[in-house]
Amino acid sequence: MALAHQSHTELNPIQISLLKLFNRPMSEQEAYNLKKYLADYYNKQLEEELSRVVNKKGYTQKDFDSMLLDD
């Protein structure tokens, strides 16, 4: 999954659906749990994408160590 940042102002159908779904009173705990769930979901997506890139490029720990030391 490639991530792209595009500037736009219109809501997509999923966003509209989510707004309708959550258009109700919500406790702080419910809001926290929902935010955590979404953050965990996107974190998993990012980790999977990173794994695909690392495997495709054949990077090793030695490569990452070298990248950190290069300035």
Contacts in CASP RR format, 6 or more apart in sequence:
PFRMAT RR
TARGET T0000
AUTHOR 0000-0000-0000
METHOD contacts of the structure
MODEL  1
MALAHQSHTELNPIQISLLKLFNRPMSEQEAYNLKKYLADYYNKQLEEEL
SRVVNKKGYTQKDFDSMLLDD
1 45 0 8 1.000
1 48 0 8 1.000
1 49 0 8 1.000
2 49 0 8 1.000
3 46 0 8 1.000
3 49 0 8 1.000
11 19 0 8 1.000
22 34 0 8 1.000
26 34 0 8 1.000
END
